[in-house]
């Protein structure tokens, strides 16, 4: 849970709406068209790698925190299904050398990442709105928190297809969830999360196991809150 600074999720969420795909498409087109003119049959490794690196830099400089602060960079192993080796003018068995086609693949992959962030945001807002806060509501607060954790994990497992290292995004999403609902889990809950949410690539956690773990973590959070209030 690296980026747990309060307010981090707001930074990410607020940058989602500033994304301008049309502007990005124009920039990509401007860069790629002269380098892959119509009639190009194939690229040398050097041409391919130089262009790929330039575009990766361009994306980092022109997209907001939803891209630069989340690990959702184009070509990451878990998200968006984009791979620089096999998608960027190197499709098998015959590469598609159309600039427009290759730009569209990039835009589609970025859109899949954004879709996950939008779904998380809807979930976080509902959780924040509906989370019981009265001292006598500890039990239902615990269950609502557990539900929130399970939904966050499931949204991430669905969006990544539990691909390589998907759990890094599951841990990020959980940190964002606590940030969005303005809750700071104490040390015992943090320790439990590290132990219970140690997922593996290519495997989604069994639903009953996930719910059981989520309830244990939520119970630790609520107990810690109760402890803080009485001291």
Secondary structure, DSSP 8 states (H G I E B T S, - for coil): -----TTHHHHHHHHHTT--HHHHHHHHHHHHHTTS-TT-----HHHHHHHHHHHHHHHHHHS-HHHHTTS--TT-SSSTT--TTTTSS--SSS----HHHHHHHHHHHHHHHHHHHHHHHHHHHHHHHH---SGGGHHHHHHHHHHHHHHHHHHHHHHHTT-TTHHHHHHHHHHHHHHHTT----HHHHHHHHHHT---TT----HHHHHHHHHHHHHHHHHHHHHHHH-
